[in-house]
Amino acid sequence: MIKAIAVDDEPPALEILENYCRRTEKVELMKVFTGTSRALEYLEQFPADLIFLDINMPSISGLEFAKRIPPQSMVIFTTSYTEYAVESYSLNAVDYLLKPYTFIRFQQAIEKAEAVLRFQQQNERQQYLILRVDYSLIRIALPDILFIEGLDNYLKVHVRNQGPIVVRMTMKALQEKLPENEFVRVHRSYIVAISKVSSIRNKMIFIGEEEIPLGTSHEKAFYALFNSQNS
């Protein structure tokens, strides 16, 4: 089941999407929005697999909105205009539905989204993390990740033998994509790869020359995993 939201400033368009989602067993439409601000706030707390997104929106266009969403979310653009098609695909959109579209055309878009989701899940099982950086998807080998650092609405993924990769994503959303037996939250602003920890002193975790604070509320989970990996 694909978890989705819809963002469109036209209520009739949202009603059509809700009807189409009810007619298929493949999509759970969790929420609809007529404005982008509330949609962004929602996604920070409740990541969605798929976003149905109108392009002509007040204040923030759908194209601009797509650049701000969590990188793991797929996008299907819905619009009455054809001239945005090329730009939408440069943002790695799954599909481009031209209004008014039929239920059959909607089903075709959902099949594409299913294929992308299967690809993402397959790569995750193969020890890779798929992240959206700017306008492209990048693949990071999990064994290369040292730790993740939270900075406001961004994260820095510190990777072995290269500079940090900056992504727009919440700590919670990224933690859900990481194997629980390999990565652990140690502070409100840090997740570490347990195998990369070289030592712990005075509530400080050392990974190479990096010093990472160990929060009191995270000590129990950290030591349980650290001791199990080193017993």
C-alpha positions as CSV (number, residue, x, y, z in Angstrom):
1,M,0.0,0.0,0.0
2,I,1.4,3.4,-1.1
3,K,0.9,6.1,1.5
4,A,0.1,9.4,-0.2
5,I,-1.0,13.0,0.2
6,A,-2.5,15.4,-2.3
7,V,-1.8,19.1,-2.7
8,D,-4.1,21.2,-4.9
9,D,-5.7,24.6,-4.5
10,E,-8.8,23.4,-6.4
11,P,-11.2,21.3,-4.1
12,P,-12.9,19.6,-7.1
13,A,-9.5,18.3,-8.2
14,L,-8.9,16.9,-4.7
15,E,-12.3,15.2,-4.8
16,I,-11.4,13.4,-8.0
17,L,-8.1,12.2,-6.5
18,E,-9.9,11.0,-3.4
19,N,-12.4,9.1,-5.5
20,Y,-9.7,7.5,-7.7
21,C,-7.7,6.5,-4.6
22,R,-10.8,4.8,-3.1
23,R,-11.3,2.9,-6.3
24,T,-7.8,1.3,-6.1
25,E,-6.4,-0.9,-3.4
26,K,-2.9,0.3,-4.0
27,V,-3.0,3.8,-2.5
28,E,-4.0,5.1,0.9
29,L,-4.6,8.9,0.6
30,M,-3.8,10.0,4.1
31,K,-4.4,13.7,3.8
32,V,-5.3,16.4,1.3
33,F,-4.2,20.1,1.3
34,T,-5.2,23.2,-0.5
35,G,-2.1,25.0,0.6
36,T,1.6,24.2,0.5
37,S,2.7,25.4,4.0
38,R,0.5,23.0,6.0
39,A,1.5,20.2,3.6
40,L,5.2,20.8,4.3
41,E,4.6,20.8,8.1
42,Y,2.7,17.6,7.8
43,L,5.4,15.9,5.8
44,E,8.0,16.8,8.5
45,Q,6.0,14.6,11.0
46,F,4.4,12.0,8.7
47,P,6.6,11.1,5.7
48,A,4.6,10.0,2.6
49,D,5.6,7.6,-0.1
50,L,3.9,9.6,-2.8
51,I,2.6,13.2,-3.3
52,F,0.0,14.2,-5.9
53,L,1.0,17.8,-6.6
54,D,-0.6,20.6,-8.6
55,I,1.9,22.9,-10.3
56,N,-0.1,26.1,-10.3
57,M,-0.3,26.9,-6.6
58,P,-0.6,30.3,-4.8
59,S,2.5,31.6,-3.0
60,I,4.7,28.5,-3.7
61,S,4.5,26.7,-7.0
62,G,4.3,22.9,-7.2
63,L,7.8,22.9,-8.8
64,E,9.2,24.9,-5.9
65,F,7.4,22.7,-3.4
66,A,8.9,19.6,-4.9
67,K,12.4,20.9,-4.2
68,R,11.5,21.2,-0.5
69,I,9.8,17.9,0.3
70,P,11.6,15.0,2.0
71,P,13.8,13.3,-0.5
72,Q,12.3,9.8,-0.1
73,S,8.9,11.0,-1.3
74,M,7.8,10.4,-4.9
75,V,5.9,13.0,-6.8
76,I,3.2,12.8,-9.4
77,F,2.4,16.2,-10.8
78,T,-1.2,17.1,-11.7
79,T,-1.8,20.2,-13.8
80,S,-3.9,21.7,-16.6
81,Y,-0.8,22.9,-18.4
82,T,1.6,21.0,-20.7
83,E,4.5,23.5,-20.6
84,Y,5.8,22.3,-17.3
85,A,6.4,18.7,-18.3
86,V,10.1,18.9,-19.1
87,E,10.9,20.8,-15.9
88,S,8.8,18.3,-13.8
89,Y,10.9,15.4,-15.1
90,S,14.1,17.2,-14.2
91,L,12.8,17.0,-10.6
92,N,12.6,13.2,-10.9
93,A,8.8,13.2,-11.0
94,V,7.2,9.7,-11.3
95,D,4.6,11.0,-13.7
96,Y,2.8,14.0,-15.1
97,L,-1.0,13.9,-15.2
98,L,-2.7,16.4,-17.4
99,K,-6.1,17.5,-16.2
100,P,-8.7,16.2,-16.8
101,Y,-7.3,12.7,-16.6
102,T,-9.1,9.4,-16.6
103,F,-9.0,6.6,-14.0
104,I,-7.1,4.4,-16.4
105,R,-4.4,7.1,-16.8
106,F,-4.3,7.5,-13.0
107,Q,-3.8,3.7,-12.6
108,Q,-0.9,3.9,-15.1
109,A,0.8,6.6,-12.9
110,I,0.3,4.5,-9.8
111,E,1.9,1.5,-11.5
112,K,5.0,3.7,-12.2
113,A,5.1,4.7,-8.5
114,E,4.9,1.1,-7.5
115,A,7.9,0.3,-9.7
116,V,9.9,3.1,-8.2
117,L,9.0,2.1,-4.7
118,R,10.0,-1.5,-5.4
119,F,13.3,-0.3,-6.8
120,Q,14.0,1.8,-3.7
121,Q,13.1,-1.1,-1.3
122,Q,15.3,-3.5,-3.3
123,N,18.3,-1.1,-3.1
124,E,17.7,-0.7,0.6
125,R,17.9,-4.5,1.1
126,Q,21.1,-4.4,-0.9
127,Q,22.8,-2.2,1.8
128,Y,22.3,1.1,0.0
129,L,20.5,4.3,1.1
130,I,18.7,6.3,-1.7
131,L,18.6,10.0,-1.0
132,R,17.5,13.0,-3.0
133,V,20.1,15.7,-3.2
134,D,19.1,18.9,-5.0
135,Y,17.6,17.6,-8.3
136,S,18.9,14.0,-8.3
137,L,18.8,10.7,-6.4
138,I,22.1,9.5,-5.0
139,R,23.0,6.0,-3.7
140,I,25.1,5.7,-0.5
141,A,26.5,2.4,0.7
142,L,25.5,1.9,4.3
143,P,28.9,0.6,5.3
144,D,30.4,4.0,4.2
145,I,28.2,6.1,6.6
146,L,30.0,7.2,9.7
147,F,27.3,9.3,11.4
148,I,24.4,11.7,10.7
149,E,24.2,15.2,12.0
150,G,21.0,17.2,12.3
151,L,21.0,20.9,11.4
152,D,17.6,22.7,11.6
153,N,15.7,21.4,8.6
154,Y,18.8,19.7,7.0
155,L,20.9,16.7,7.7
156,K,24.6,16.1,7.1
157,V,25.4,12.5,6.2
158,H,29.1,12.0,7.0
159,V,30.5,9.5,4.7
160,R,33.9,7.8,4.7
161,N,36.5,9.2,2.3
162,Q,34.4,12.1,1.1
163,G,32.7,15.3,2.4
164,P,29.3,15.3,4.1
165,I,26.2,15.0,2.0
166,V,23.5,17.6,2.8
167,V,19.9,16.5,2.5
168,R,16.6,18.1,3.4
169,M,15.0,15.4,5.7
170,T,14.1,14.9,9.3
171,M,16.1,12.7,11.7
172,K,13.1,10.6,12.3
173,A,12.5,10.0,8.6
174,L,16.1,9.0,7.9
175,Q,16.3,6.8,11.0
176,E,13.4,4.8,9.7
177,K,15.4,4.0,6.6
178,L,18.4,2.7,8.5
179,P,18.9,-0.8,9.9
180,E,18.2,-0.8,13.6
181,N,21.0,-3.2,14.3
182,E,23.6,-1.0,12.6
183,F,22.6,2.6,13.5
184,V,21.4,4.2,16.7
185,R,20.2,7.6,17.8
186,V,22.6,9.0,20.4
187,H,21.4,12.6,20.7
188,R,18.6,14.7,19.4
189,S,21.0,15.8,16.6
190,Y,23.0,12.7,16.0
191,I,22.7,9.1,14.7
192,V,25.9,7.0,14.6
193,A,27.0,3.8,12.8
194,I,27.7,1.6,15.8
195,S,30.5,-0.3,14.0
196,K,32.4,3.0,13.4
197,V,32.5,3.9,17.2
198,S,36.2,3.7,18.3
199,S,35.7,4.7,22.0
200,I,33.4,6.4,24.5
201,R,34.7,8.8,27.2
202,N,32.8,11.1,29.5
203,K,29.6,10.9,27.5
204,M,31.4,11.6,24.3
205,I,31.4,9.1,21.4
206,F,34.5,9.1,19.2
207,I,34.4,8.2,15.5
208,G,37.8,8.9,14.2
209,E,38.6,12.4,15.2
210,E,35.0,13.4,15.5
211,E,33.4,13.9,19.0
212,I,29.7,13.2,19.3
213,P,27.7,13.9,22.5
214,L,25.8,11.0,24.1
215,G,22.4,12.3,25.3
216,T,21.2,10.9,28.7
217,S,17.9,9.7,27.2
218,H,19.7,7.7,24.5
219,E,22.4,6.1,26.7
220,K,20.4,2.8,27.3
221,A,19.7,2.1,23.7
222,F,23.3,3.1,22.6
223,Y,25.0,0.8,25.2
224,A,22.7,-2.1,24.5
225,L,23.6,-2.0,20.8
226,F,27.2,-1.2,21.4
227,N,27.7,-4.1,23.9
228,S,25.8,-6.6,21.7
229,Q,28.1,-5.7,18.8
230,N,31.2,-6.0,20.9
231,S,30.5,-9.0,23.1
